[in-house]
């Protein structure tokens, strides 16, 4: 990385033109591999909670071998923001040169966060979902529900999608948009059960604090990307489902604190020994992904700072390569 004396500023509109989800997935997979090889620095995610506003902030620093810049992200999660005309998740990323500490780039990370979260789901499905998976059930109709489906399309030859949302109108809008974008058959389910009972892959993207999916509703061999639980007390899956599944977390410390497994762990319904692996071990090849056709697999995704480091480096390097600096702002 060449030395720089100017800080590049990138807004969301510019980033959307620079990097695609298809490009993001290999970068995130590489970061997972480095995690499995023990070649990352990633302090625990720091939370600041505001109960009266029903929201929180997180600070997420990381450095990954093989990526020249280190990063820190400042991100919020406010589930009720949509009523105020704001995104549920907003974020900023700072990419710095570790040799000097100079801030190379300050970028909007709202879109980058959506991409790296979806990329993680796609990478997990690559290793854990059945190769012949055709049918997807998606719980939730927000931004992440859209990107997760796009990531799954990168790793499996899908045919159909069923979606279920809190409000039917939101589900219908999702159906119309994603059918057009993906070319898949997309239908609206009248219930969570109807959405998931024929699915080969399930994605949950809600802020639920009570289980939504029961084990008796599922086909054998299903894979679940549990995306929604990202704070203490959140859960989307019945603990009995987890007890029978091969569970892969992104990182034990975060998952135990705020992931899908956090409530069952505190209630004594799961133990650490029930967790099969973290995604880095699988990406690095030290543990296998799916090993049996009919096993149930779950990926508990809380979102890692190393994913942000991967995306930030990808965005910055792409910006420099395009050499259209007249369209960028520097300070």
C-alpha positions as CSV (number, residue, x, y, z in Angstrom):
1,X,0.0,0.0,0.0
2,X,1.5,3.3,-1.1
3,X,2.0,5.9,1.5
4,X,-0.7,8.6,1.4
5,X,-1.0,12.0,2.9
6,X,-4.7,12.5,2.0
7,X,-7.8,10.9,3.4
8,X,-10.3,9.6,0.9
9,X,-14.0,10.2,1.6
10,X,-16.5,7.8,0.1
11,X,-20.3,8.1,0.3
12,X,-22.7,5.3,-0.1
13,X,-23.7,6.3,-3.6
14,X,-20.1,6.0,-4.8
15,X,-19.5,2.7,-2.9
16,X,-22.5,1.1,-4.6
17,X,-20.9,1.9,-8.0
18,X,-17.5,0.6,-6.9
19,X,-18.1,-2.9,-5.4
20,X,-20.6,-5.7,-5.9
21,X,-21.7,-8.5,-3.7
22,X,-20.0,-11.0,-6.0
23,X,-16.7,-9.2,-5.3
24,X,-17.4,-9.0,-1.6
25,X,-17.9,-12.7,-1.0
26,X,-14.3,-13.9,-1.8
27,X,-12.9,-11.1,0.4
28,X,-15.1,-12.1,3.3
29,X,-14.2,-15.8,2.8
30,X,-10.5,-14.9,2.8
31,X,-11.0,-13.0,6.2
32,X,-12.7,-16.1,7.6
33,X,-9.8,-18.3,6.5
34,X,-7.3,-15.9,8.2
35,X,-9.5,-16.2,11.3
36,X,-9.2,-20.0,11.2
37,X,-5.4,-19.7,10.8
38,X,-5.1,-17.4,13.8
39,X,-3.9,-14.5,11.6
40,X,-6.3,-11.8,12.8
41,X,-6.5,-9.2,15.5
42,X,-10.1,-8.6,16.6
43,X,-10.9,-7.2,20.0
44,X,-14.3,-7.9,21.4
45,X,-17.1,-5.8,20.0
46,X,-17.9,-2.9,22.3
47,X,-21.6,-2.1,22.9
48,X,-23.3,1.0,24.1
49,X,-27.0,0.4,24.9
50,X,-29.8,3.0,25.0
51,X,-32.8,1.1,26.3
52,X,-35.1,4.2,26.2
53,X,-34.4,4.6,22.5
54,X,-34.5,0.8,21.9
55,X,-31.2,1.0,20.1
56,X,-27.5,0.5,20.5
57,X,-24.1,1.4,19.1
58,X,-21.2,-1.0,18.4
59,X,-17.4,-0.2,17.9
60,X,-15.7,-2.9,15.9
61,X,-11.9,-2.8,15.3
62,X,-9.8,-5.4,13.4
63,X,-6.7,-6.2,11.4
64,X,-6.3,-9.2,9.1
65,X,-3.1,-10.6,7.6
66,X,-3.2,-10.2,3.8
67,X,-5.3,-7.0,3.9
68,X,-3.0,-3.9,4.0
69,X,-5.3,-1.6,5.9
70,X,-6.8,-2.1,9.4
71,X,-10.2,-0.7,10.2
72,X,-12.7,0.3,12.8
73,X,-16.5,0.6,12.3
74,X,-19.0,2.6,14.3
75,X,-22.4,1.2,13.7
76,X,-25.9,1.5,15.2
77,X,-28.9,-0.8,15.3
78,X,-32.2,0.9,15.9
79,X,-35.1,-1.4,14.9
80,X,-37.8,1.4,15.1
81,X,-35.9,3.8,12.7
82,X,-38.1,2.9,9.8
83,X,-41.0,4.7,11.4
84,X,-38.7,7.8,11.4
85,X,-37.6,7.5,7.8
86,X,-34.2,6.2,8.7
87,X,-32.4,2.9,8.1
88,X,-32.4,0.4,10.9
89,X,-28.6,0.1,10.6
90,X,-26.2,3.0,9.8
91,X,-22.4,2.9,10.0
92,X,-19.1,4.6,9.3
93,X,-15.8,2.8,8.5
94,X,-12.3,4.2,9.0
95,X,-9.5,2.4,7.1
96,X,-6.0,3.2,8.4
97,X,-2.4,2.4,7.3
98,X,-1.0,0.3,10.1
99,X,2.6,1.4,9.3
100,X,1.9,5.0,10.1
101,X,-1.6,5.2,11.6
102,X,-2.7,7.6,8.8
103,X,-6.4,7.4,8.0
104,X,-6.5,6.3,4.4
105,X,-10.3,6.4,4.0
106,X,-13.4,7.4,5.8
107,X,-16.4,5.7,4.2
108,X,-20.1,5.2,4.7
109,X,-20.6,1.7,5.9
110,X,-24.3,1.2,5.7
111,X,-24.2,-0.5,2.3
112,X,-20.9,-2.1,3.1
113,X,-22.4,-3.6,6.3
114,X,-25.3,-5.1,4.3
115,X,-22.8,-6.5,1.8
116,X,-20.5,-8.1,4.2
117,X,-23.3,-9.6,6.3
118,X,-24.9,-11.1,3.2
119,X,-21.5,-12.3,2.0
120,X,-21.0,-14.2,5.3
121,X,-24.3,-15.9,4.8
122,X,-23.3,-16.9,1.3
123,X,-20.0,-18.3,2.4
124,X,-21.7,-20.2,5.2
125,X,-24.2,-21.7,2.7
126,X,-21.3,-22.7,0.4
127,X,-19.9,-24.9,3.1
128,X,-23.0,-26.0,5.0
129,X,-26.0,-26.1,2.7
130,X,-26.7,-29.2,0.6
131,X,-25.3,-28.9,-2.9
132,X,-28.7,-29.7,-4.4
133,X,-30.5,-27.0,-2.4
134,X,-33.2,-25.5,-4.6
135,X,-35.8,-23.9,-2.3
136,X,-35.3,-21.0,0.1
137,X,-37.5,-19.8,3.0
138,X,-36.8,-16.2,4.2
139,X,-38.3,-14.8,7.4
140,X,-38.2,-11.0,7.2
141,X,-38.6,-8.6,4.3
142,X,-36.0,-5.9,5.0
143,X,-32.7,-5.0,3.4
144,X,-30.8,-7.9,4.7
145,X,-33.4,-10.4,3.5
146,X,-32.8,-9.1,0.0
147,X,-29.0,-9.3,0.1
148,X,-29.0,-12.7,1.8
149,X,-31.0,-14.1,-1.1
150,X,-28.6,-12.5,-3.6
151,X,-25.7,-14.1,-1.8
152,X,-27.3,-17.5,-1.9
153,X,-27.8,-17.2,-5.6
154,X,-24.0,-16.9,-5.9
155,X,-23.4,-20.3,-4.3
156,X,-26.4,-22.5,-5.2
157,X,-28.6,-23.0,-8.3
158,X,-31.9,-21.9,-6.7
159,X,-35.4,-22.3,-8.1
160,X,-37.9,-20.9,-5.7
161,X,-38.2,-18.6,-2.7
162,X,-40.9,-18.3,0.0
163,X,-41.0,-15.2,2.1
164,X,-42.9,-14.3,5.3
165,X,-43.0,-10.9,6.9
166,X,-44.7,-9.2,9.8
167,X,-46.9,-7.3,7.4
168,X,-48.2,-8.9,4.2
169,X,-47.8,-5.7,2.2
170,X,-44.0,-5.8,2.9
171,X,-43.8,-9.4,1.9
172,X,-45.7,-8.7,-1.4
173,X,-43.2,-5.9,-2.2
174,X,-40.3,-8.2,-1.5
175,X,-41.9,-10.8,-3.7
176,X,-42.3,-8.4,-6.6
177,X,-38.8,-6.9,-6.3
178,X,-36.8,-10.1,-5.8
179,X,-38.6,-12.0,-8.5
180,X,-37.6,-9.3,-10.9
181,X,-34.0,-9.1,-9.6
182,X,-33.3,-12.8,-9.4
183,X,-35.6,-14.4,-12.0
184,X,-36.7,-17.0,-9.3
185,X,-40.2,-18.0,-8.4
186,X,-41.0,-16.0,-5.3
187,X,-44.2,-16.6,-3.3
188,X,-45.6,-15.1,-0.1
189,X,-46.3,-17.5,2.7
190,X,-49.2,-17.0,5.1
191,X,-47.3,-18.3,8.1
192,X,-43.7,-18.9,9.3
193,X,-44.5,-22.6,9.1
194,X,-45.7,-22.4,5.6
195,X,-42.6,-20.5,4.7
196,X,-40.0,-22.9,6.0
197,X,-41.5,-26.4,5.8
198,X,-40.4,-27.1,2.2
199,X,-37.2,-25.1,2.3
200,X,-33.7,-26.5,1.8
201,X,-32.1,-23.2,3.1
202,X,-33.8,-20.9,5.6
203,X,-32.7,-17.3,6.4
204,X,-34.0,-15.5,9.4
205,X,-33.5,-11.7,9.4
206,X,-35.8,-10.4,12.2
207,X,-35.2,-8.6,15.5
208,X,-37.4,-11.2,17.3
209,X,-36.9,-12.0,21.0
210,X,-39.0,-15.1,20.9
211,X,-38.5,-18.3,18.8
212,X,-40.1,-18.2,15.4
213,X,-39.2,-21.6,13.9
214,X,-39.9,-25.1,15.5
215,X,-37.9,-28.2,14.6
216,X,-40.9,-30.3,13.7
217,X,-41.7,-27.9,10.8
218,X,-38.4,-28.6,8.9
219,X,-37.2,-31.0,6.2
220,X,-34.2,-33.2,7.0
221,X,-31.0,-31.8,5.6
222,X,-32.0,-28.1,5.9
223,X,-29.4,-25.4,6.5
224,X,-30.3,-22.2,8.4
225,X,-28.5,-18.8,8.3
226,X,-29.6,-17.2,11.6
227,X,-28.9,-13.5,10.9
228,X,-31.3,-11.6,13.1
229,X,-30.0,-12.2,16.6
230,X,-27.3,-9.6,17.1
231,X,-27.9,-8.4,20.7
232,X,-28.5,-10.0,24.1
233,X,-32.0,-11.5,24.4
234,X,-32.7,-11.9,20.7
235,X,-33.6,-15.3,19.3
236,X,-35.4,-16.7,16.2
237,X,-35.0,-20.5,16.6
238,X,-36.5,-22.9,19.1
239,X,-33.8,-24.2,21.3
240,X,-34.9,-27.8,20.5
241,X,-33.9,-27.1,16.9
242,X,-30.4,-26.0,18.0
243,X,-30.0,-29.0,20.3
244,X,-30.4,-31.3,17.2
245,X,-28.3,-29.2,14.8
246,X,-24.7,-28.9,13.8
247,X,-24.1,-25.3,15.0
248,X,-21.4,-23.1,13.4
249,X,-20.8,-19.6,14.9
250,X,-18.9,-16.8,13.4
251,X,-17.1,-16.2,16.7
252,X,-17.8,-17.8,20.1
253,X,-17.5,-14.7,22.2
254,X,-19.9,-12.7,20.1
255,X,-22.4,-15.5,19.6
256,X,-22.5,-16.4,23.2
257,X,-23.2,-12.8,24.1
258,X,-25.5,-11.7,21.4
259,X,-26.0,-14.4,18.7
260,X,-28.7,-17.0,18.2
261,X,-27.2,-19.2,20.9
262,X,-27.2,-16.5,23.6
263,X,-30.6,-17.2,25.2
264,X,-30.3,-21.0,25.2
265,X,-26.8,-20.8,26.7
266,X,-28.0,-18.6,29.6
267,X,-31.0,-20.9,30.1
268,X,-28.8,-24.0,30.3
269,X,-30.4,-25.4,27.1
270,X,-27.1,-25.4,25.3
271,X,-23.5,-25.8,26.4
272,X,-20.3,-24.6,24.7
273,X,-19.6,-28.3,23.8
274,X,-22.7,-28.2,21.6
275,X,-21.1,-25.8,19.2
276,X,-19.4,-27.6,16.4
277,X,-17.0,-25.0,15.0
278,X,-16.6,-21.4,14.1
279,X,-16.7,-20.4,10.4
280,X,-13.0,-19.7,10.2
281,X,-12.2,-23.3,11.1
282,X,-14.4,-24.5,8.3
283,X,-13.1,-21.9,5.7
284,X,-9.5,-22.8,6.6
285,X,-10.2,-26.5,6.3
286,X,-9.4,-27.6,9.9
287,X,-13.0,-28.7,10.3
288,X,-15.4,-30.0,7.7
289,X,-18.7,-28.3,6.8
290,X,-21.6,-30.5,5.9
291,X,-20.7,-34.1,6.4
292,X,-24.1,-35.9,6.2
293,X,-26.8,-35.3,3.6
294,X,-29.7,-35.2,6.2
295,X,-28.1,-33.3,9.0
296,X,-29.5,-29.9,10.1
297,X,-26.9,-27.2,10.0
298,X,-27.1,-23.7,11.5
299,X,-24.8,-20.7,11.0
300,X,-25.1,-18.2,13.8
301,X,-24.0,-14.9,12.3
302,X,-23.4,-11.9,14.6
303,X,-21.1,-10.0,12.2
304,X,-17.4,-9.8,12.7
305,X,-15.0,-6.8,12.5
306,X,-12.8,-8.8,10.2
307,X,-15.6,-8.8,7.6
308,X,-15.6,-5.0,7.7
309,X,-11.8,-4.9,7.3
310,X,-12.1,-7.1,4.2
311,X,-14.8,-4.9,2.7
312,X,-13.1,-1.7,3.6
313,X,-9.9,-2.8,1.9
314,X,-11.8,-4.0,-1.2
315,X,-13.6,-0.7,-1.5
316,X,-10.5,1.4,-1.0
317,X,-8.3,-0.6,-3.4
318,X,-11.0,-0.6,-6.1
319,X,-11.4,3.2,-5.7
320,X,-7.7,3.7,-6.3
321,X,-7.5,1.3,-9.2
322,X,-10.3,3.1,-11.1
323,X,-8.3,6.3,-10.9
324,X,-11.4,8.5,-11.1
325,X,-10.2,10.7,-8.3
326,X,-11.9,13.7,-9.7
327,X,-15.2,12.2,-8.5
328,X,-13.8,11.6,-5.0
329,X,-13.3,13.9,-2.1
330,X,-10.1,14.1,-0.1
331,X,-9.3,15.9,3.1
